[in-house]
C-alpha cells in the first residue's frame, strides 16, 4: 500500500506539473520562453508515462486503466507538440 501511495502521489504531481507549466509559460512572455515551459510540460507528461510503466510492472494498475491513461498522455503529447509548432 505504501508503494502505491508513493507512486500515485508522484503521478499526481507530474500530471499537475503539465498544466502548471503551460499556465506559467503562457503569461505573456516571449514565444521562446513559452516554448521552454511547454518543453517542461512535455517532460512532466513523459514522467507520468514512466510512472505508469512502473505501476504496471509492479501490478499496481489494471491493464484497462493503464491503457486509458496512456492514451490520454499520448493525446496530451500531440497537443503540446502542435502548440509548440505554432510558436515557430
C-alpha positions in Angstrom: 0.0 0.0 0.0 2.8 2.4 0.8 4.4 1.8 -2.6 1.0 2.5 -4.3 0.6 5.7 -2.3 4.0 7.0 -3.2 3.7 6.2 -6.9 0.2 7.6 -7.2 1.4 10.8 -5.5 4.3 11.1 -8.0 1.8 10.6 -10.9 -0.4 13.3 -9.5 2.5 15.8 -9.0 3.8 15.1 -12.6 0.3 15.4 -14.1 -0.3 18.7 -12.2 3.1 19.9 -13.5 1.9 19.5 -17.1 -0.9 22.1 -16.7 1.0 24.3 -14.3 4.0 24.7 -16.7 1.6 25.5 -19.6 -0.1 28.1 -17.5 3.1 29.6 -16.2 4.6 29.8 -19.7 1.6 31.4 -21.2 1.8 34.6 -19.1 2.6 36.9 -21.9 6.3 36.1 -22.2 8.1 35.6 -25.5 7.3 32.7 -27.7 10.7 31.3 -26.9 10.0 31.3 -23.2 6.6 29.8 -23.7 8.2 27.1 -25.8 10.6 26.4 -23.0 7.8 25.9 -20.5 6.0 23.7 -23.0 9.1 21.5 -23.0 8.8 21.2 -19.2 5.2 20.2 -19.7 6.2 17.5 -22.2 8.8 16.1 -19.8 6.3 16.0 -17.0 3.9 14.2 -19.3 6.6 11.6 -20.1 7.2 11.3 -16.4 3.6 10.3 -15.9 4.1 7.6 -18.6 7.2 6.3 -16.8 5.3 6.1 -13.6 2.5 4.2 -15.4 5.0 1.6 -16.6 6.4 1.2 -13.1 2.9 0.7 -11.7 2.2 -1.8 -14.4 5.4 -3.8 -13.7 4.5 -3.8 -10.1 1.0 -4.9 -10.7 -0.4 -1.8 -9.1 -2.6 -0.8 -12.1 -5.1 -2.8 -14.1 -4.4 -3.0 -17.9 -7.6 -1.2 -18.8 -6.7 1.8 -16.6 -3.1 1.7 -17.9 -4.3 1.8 -21.5 -6.8 4.6 -20.8 -4.3 6.9 -19.0 -1.5 6.1 -21.5 -3.8 7.1 -24.4 -4.6 10.4 -22.7 -0.9 11.0 -22.2 -0.3 10.4 -25.9 -3.1 12.9 -26.8 -1.6 15.5 -24.5 1.8 14.9 -26.1 0.4 15.5 -29.5 -1.5 18.7 -28.4 1.6 20.2 -26.7 3.7 19.5 -29.8 1.1 21.0 -32.0 1.1 24.1 -29.8 4.9 24.3 -29.9 4.8 24.1 -33.7 2.6 27.2 -33.8 5.2 29.2 -31.9 8.0 28.7 -34.5 
